[in-house]
Amino acid sequence: MQNLIHLSQIIIAVSVLYVWTFRFRNVLKEFEQFGLAHLTRNFVGATKIALATLLVTGIWVPKLVLISSLLMGMLMLSAQYFHFKIKNTFIKHLPSLILLILCIFVAYSSI
């Protein structure tokens, strides 16, 4: 079970890092569609990258896992809200929905 939790932490972290580095153009486009400011986008990006780092570090320091997974889950829940707000198709909701489910799983497992 512990391996599955660690794998989930790594999947969340790698997914976030991938999107915010290699697919940053998509992030720019989405935040523009959402009508959010550049400062908000930068804050969200820095926060997600920091939380992704904490999730990976949490493999060795378990105290970091609960708060980082809950905060990342809140960001994914916010992403769901904004996808619904602009009426995106379900396929656009799916990545943040999967990551939200993984965050809930990791947070629940760390209690």
C-alpha atoms as one frame of an Amber mdcrd trajectory, in Angstrom:
protein
   0.000   0.000   0.000   2.832   2.360   0.878   4.283   1.903  -2.617   0.962
   2.946  -4.139   0.870   6.077  -1.978   4.442   6.978  -2.943   3.651   6.329
  -6.603   0.645   8.640  -6.340   2.810  11.356  -4.799   5.303  11.017  -7.647
   2.564  11.025 -10.309   1.081  14.234  -8.879   4.482  15.924  -8.656   5.722
  14.881 -12.097   2.408  15.837 -13.729   2.448  19.302 -12.169   6.098  19.885
 -13.022   5.540  18.705 -16.593   2.561  20.989 -17.167   4.179  24.051 -15.593
   7.451  23.635 -17.515   7.014  21.817 -20.828   3.368  22.740 -21.466   3.533
  26.284 -20.144   1.966  27.662 -23.340  -1.194  25.749 -22.504  -1.113  27.233
 -19.005  -0.856  30.727 -20.493  -3.830  30.032 -22.758  -5.965  28.544 -19.971
  -5.330  31.355 -17.507  -6.215  33.842 -20.231  -9.484  31.976 -20.843 -10.151
  31.948 -17.113  -9.670  35.717 -17.030  -7.031  35.534 -14.306  -4.146  37.966
 -13.930  -0.515  37.160 -14.721   0.338  37.617 -11.053  -2.270  35.016 -10.093
  -0.890  32.594 -12.692   2.653  33.078 -11.405   1.554  32.604  -7.794  -0.365
  29.427  -8.651   2.578  28.074 -10.646   5.121  28.756  -7.914   2.789  27.268
  -5.309   2.148  24.116  -7.347   5.852  23.584  -8.024   6.673  24.074  -4.326
   3.902  21.666  -3.290   5.045  19.120  -5.884   8.530  19.313  -4.403   7.105
  18.827  -0.902   5.107  15.800  -2.051   8.248  14.119  -3.343  10.185  15.118
  -0.230   7.298  13.647   1.768   8.397  10.182   0.698  11.298  10.586   3.158
   9.694  13.120   5.522   6.087  11.932   5.984   5.072  15.006   8.021   5.049
  17.026   4.778   2.550  14.855   2.940  -0.785  15.779   4.530  -0.579  19.552
   4.201   1.015  19.487   0.739  -1.553  17.026  -0.633  -4.454  18.993   0.872
  -3.185  22.292  -0.544  -2.518  20.726  -3.950  -6.009  19.229  -3.826  -7.463
  22.673  -3.137  -5.653  24.035  -6.189  -7.018  21.165  -8.290 -10.501  21.846
  -6.933 -10.057  25.480  -7.965  -9.027  24.319 -11.429 -12.250  22.313 -11.618
 -14.227  25.407 -10.664 -12.649  27.498 -13.414 -13.127  24.749 -16.020 -16.826
  24.640 -15.107 -17.028  28.428 -15.077 -15.945  28.717 -18.718 -17.880  25.563
 -19.667 -14.928  23.496 -20.866 -15.536  20.001 -22.190 -15.098  17.069 -19.814
 -11.779  16.136 -21.411 -10.378  19.500 -20.255 -11.568  18.749 -16.698 -10.032
  15.292 -16.623  -6.352  16.002 -15.770  -7.110  18.189 -12.755  -9.911  15.819
 -11.714  -7.550  12.826 -11.724  -4.952  14.789  -9.780  -7.638  15.905  -7.316
  -8.625  12.276  -6.718  -4.973  11.324  -6.230  -4.497  14.210  -3.784  -7.507
  13.049  -1.764  -6.138   9.495  -1.756  -2.684  10.650  -0.605  -4.123  12.973
   2.063  -6.492  10.288   3.390  -3.673   7.728   3.465  -1.414  10.049   5.435
  -3.907  10.583   8.254
